[in-house]
């Protein structure tokens, strides 16, 4: 797994030590993770711009806000996720893949915390039934 830190690995380590929240982007296949203290990037799409990437590529990542108490997952399934046309199947695949990839990545980073989907993003989960 490749890890990109913004603005630096030390800044991220200091944020972890001080129990400050982090923005985390995890590629859908889990091969890349991008991490920044929240105060240095504010939003996930800004984090992408900060590292020289196109902010429109945001739909290629699972988006997390992480601290020592948990990981809040911005559950926003892209309409073209894995080329699955059926919305119900697409959202179910995104949900299943996300929990697997996110949990593995968090464990690799040394975070054994729960993965939460904030209420404002749970409306999509109703489409899985």
JODAUR-V571812 format. One record per residue. N is the residue number from 1. RES is the residue in three letters. PSI is psi in whole degrees, 0 to 359 (none if undefined). Layout:
n=N res=RES psi=PSI
n=N res=RES psi=PSI
//
This chain:
n=1 res=UNK psi=129
n=2 res=UNK psi=135
n=3 res=UNK psi=128
n=4 res=UNK psi=128
n=5 res=UNK psi=140
n=6 res=UNK psi=134
n=7 res=UNK psi=345
n=8 res=UNK psi=161
n=9 res=UNK psi=322
n=10 res=UNK psi=319
n=11 res=UNK psi=320
n=12 res=UNK psi=318
n=13 res=UNK psi=320
n=14 res=UNK psi=320
n=15 res=UNK psi=317
n=16 res=UNK psi=313
n=17 res=UNK psi=322
n=18 res=UNK psi=8
n=19 res=UNK psi=37
n=20 res=UNK psi=150
n=21 res=UNK psi=152
n=22 res=UNK psi=146
n=23 res=UNK psi=133
n=24 res=UNK psi=131
n=25 res=UNK psi=131
n=26 res=UNK psi=123
n=27 res=UNK psi=151
n=28 res=UNK psi=330
n=29 res=UNK psi=0
n=30 res=UNK psi=7
n=31 res=UNK psi=342
n=32 res=UNK psi=138
n=33 res=UNK psi=136
n=34 res=UNK psi=129
n=35 res=UNK psi=137
n=36 res=UNK psi=142
n=37 res=UNK psi=143
n=38 res=UNK psi=318
n=39 res=UNK psi=341
n=40 res=UNK psi=343
n=41 res=UNK psi=336
n=42 res=UNK psi=309
n=43 res=UNK psi=155
n=44 res=UNK psi=318
n=45 res=UNK psi=329
n=46 res=UNK psi=323
n=47 res=UNK psi=316
n=48 res=UNK psi=315
n=49 res=UNK psi=321
n=50 res=UNK psi=331
n=51 res=UNK psi=11
n=52 res=UNK psi=19
n=53 res=UNK psi=164
n=54 res=UNK psi=124
n=55 res=UNK psi=339
n=56 res=UNK psi=351
n=57 res=UNK psi=8
n=58 res=UNK psi=329
n=59 res=UNK psi=12
n=60 res=UNK psi=10
n=61 res=UNK psi=149
n=62 res=UNK psi=135
n=63 res=UNK psi=125
n=64 res=UNK psi=144
n=65 res=UNK psi=122
n=66 res=UNK psi=138
n=67 res=UNK psi=187
n=68 res=UNK psi=352
n=69 res=UNK psi=347
n=70 res=UNK psi=175
n=71 res=UNK psi=116
n=72 res=UNK psi=121
n=73 res=UNK psi=121
n=74 res=UNK psi=94
n=75 res=UNK psi=93
n=76 res=UNK psi=96
n=77 res=UNK psi=122
n=78 res=UNK psi=146
n=79 res=UNK psi=344
n=80 res=UNK psi=19
n=81 res=UNK psi=120
n=82 res=UNK psi=19
n=83 res=UNK psi=19
n=84 res=UNK psi=114
n=85 res=UNK psi=320
n=86 res=UNK psi=120
n=87 res=UNK psi=316
n=88 res=UNK psi=313
n=89 res=UNK psi=322
n=90 res=UNK psi=313
n=91 res=UNK psi=322
n=92 res=UNK psi=318
n=93 res=UNK psi=318
n=94 res=UNK psi=316
n=95 res=UNK psi=308
n=96 res=UNK psi=311
n=97 res=UNK psi=318
n=98 res=UNK psi=311
n=99 res=UNK psi=321
n=100 res=UNK psi=307
n=101 res=UNK psi=316
n=102 res=UNK psi=313
n=103 res=UNK psi=316
n=104 res=UNK psi=316
n=105 res=UNK psi=314
n=106 res=UNK psi=318
n=107 res=UNK psi=318
n=108 res=UNK psi=329
n=109 res=UNK psi=356
n=110 res=UNK psi=15
n=111 res=UNK psi=114
n=112 res=UNK psi=78
n=113 res=UNK psi=163
n=114 res=UNK psi=155
n=115 res=UNK psi=120
n=116 res=UNK psi=143
n=117 res=UNK psi=109
n=118 res=UNK psi=149
n=119 res=UNK psi=323
n=120 res=UNK psi=344
n=121 res=UNK psi=356
n=122 res=UNK psi=350
n=123 res=UNK psi=330
n=124 res=UNK psi=332
n=125 res=UNK psi=329
n=126 res=UNK psi=337
n=127 res=UNK psi=353
n=128 res=UNK psi=345
n=129 res=UNK psi=none
//
